[in-house]
Amino acid sequence: MFDLHYWPTPNGKKVTILLEECGVPYNVVKCNIGRGDQFTAEFLHYNPNHRMPVLVDHAPAGGGAPISVFESGAIMLYVAEKLGKFYPQDLRRKTEVQQWLIWQMANQGPKIGERGHFGRLGADKGDQSYAIRRFSDEANRLYGVLNNRLYNHRYLAGDEYSIADMICYPWSVNWKAQGQDIAEFPYFARWLNELAARPAVVKGMAVGADFAEDPATLPQAERDRRTAMLYNQRARPAPAGGLL
Ligand SMILES: N[C@@H](CCC(=O)N[C@@H](CS)C(=O)NCC(=O)O)C(=O)O
């Protein structure tokens, strides 16, 4: 059985899509990143990078203690390899999947994430026009990369639907909020529509839809605490007594 430490964001939904596609049971452990659950001692033990998702496999291949995995890309590879699904193992097809999966982790996620960050900032944080233009352009470039790949391939890794598609999908659905015009990317639109119609994608995207909190219901002191915690994060000090 898998435990998935999860909050309904694009990085979390990559994994729920895969688990739904595989049809395996899993237990969602709420990791409320607005409240700061990613900084608890238990969570930091799983992920020193204090970011969700984290997967804990209580029945790893070969037995023994549970295995925990952080970084959504590593989780996708772990699950797909364990279950032997959506991740072909012959050299050429495996390499195609890996390069598109790592493309997502190194490009689409970070750049579109920054587009969202600067786009959400209020006027009290100063003029964000350069940052918004910079990351809107990057998002546009990346949609173009997807579009050009999908021009003559049905799926990102070729003819077969794989974890490369699943990892990109949740970061692709909000093109409008990212200032993009989907009419510019017809091959991407064909792929997006096909994935959107898959029942497991619909189910995976909906996990945690009822988790949302209305910040307006929180006391002002708690809202201030959350803002201070989420913005301007800097290095956490290492405990004393380590290897020097
Ligand atoms: N590269 C990481 C990114 C994970 C990540 O950024 N998670 C966000 C939510 S989408 C998070 O936990 N944020 C908590 C915070 O900002 O403190 C992955 O793909 O797993």
The ligand as an SDF file (V2000), in Angstrom:
LIG
                    3D

 20 19  0  0  0  0  0  0  0  0999 V2000
   10.3590   19.6060   -7.6320 N   0  0  0  0  0  0  0  0  0  0  0  0
    9.3930   19.2900   -6.6140 C   0  0  0  0  0  0  0  0  0  0  0  0
    8.5470   20.4990   -6.3450 C   0  0  0  0  0  0  0  0  0  0  0  0
    7.5330   20.2660   -5.2600 C   0  0  0  0  0  0  0  0  0  0  0  0
    6.8640   21.5650   -4.8310 C   0  0  0  0  0  0  0  0  0  0  0  0
    7.3000   22.6700   -5.1970 O   0  0  0  0  0  0  0  0  0  0  0  0
    5.7820   21.4110   -4.0390 N   0  0  0  0  0  0  0  0  0  0  0  0
    5.0980   22.5800   -3.5590 C   0  0  0  0  0  0  0  0  0  0  0  0
    3.6300   22.4910   -3.8760 C   0  0  0  0  0  0  0  0  0  0  0  0
    3.3700   22.3370   -5.6230 S   0  0  0  0  0  0  0  0  0  0  0  0
    5.2570   22.6840   -2.0570 C   0  0  0  0  0  0  0  0  0  0  0  0
    5.2690   21.6810   -1.3620 O   0  0  0  0  0  0  0  0  0  0  0  0
    5.3530   23.9150   -1.5410 N   0  0  0  0  0  0  0  0  0  0  0  0
    5.5020   24.1660   -0.1530 C   0  0  0  0  0  0  0  0  0  0  0  0
    6.1630   25.4840    0.1550 C   0  0  0  0  0  0  0  0  0  0  0  0
    6.3270   26.2980   -0.7650 O   0  0  0  0  0  0  0  0  0  0  0  0
    6.5270   25.6900    1.3210 O   0  0  0  0  0  0  0  0  0  0  0  0
    8.5260   18.1210   -7.0920 C   0  0  0  0  0  0  0  0  0  0  0  0
    8.2760   18.0580   -8.2940 O   0  0  0  0  0  0  0  0  0  0  0  0
    8.1400   17.2720   -6.2690 O   0  0  0  0  0  0  0  0  0  0  0  0
  1  2  1  0
  2  3  1  0
  2 18  1  0
  3  4  1  0
  4  5  1  0
  5  6  2  0
  5  7  1  0
  7  8  1  0
  8  9  1  0
  8 11  1  0
  9 10  1  0
 11 12  2  0
 11 13  1  0
 13 14  1  0
 14 15  1  0
 15 16  2  0
 15 17  1  0
 18 19  2  0
 18 20  1  0
M  END
$$$$
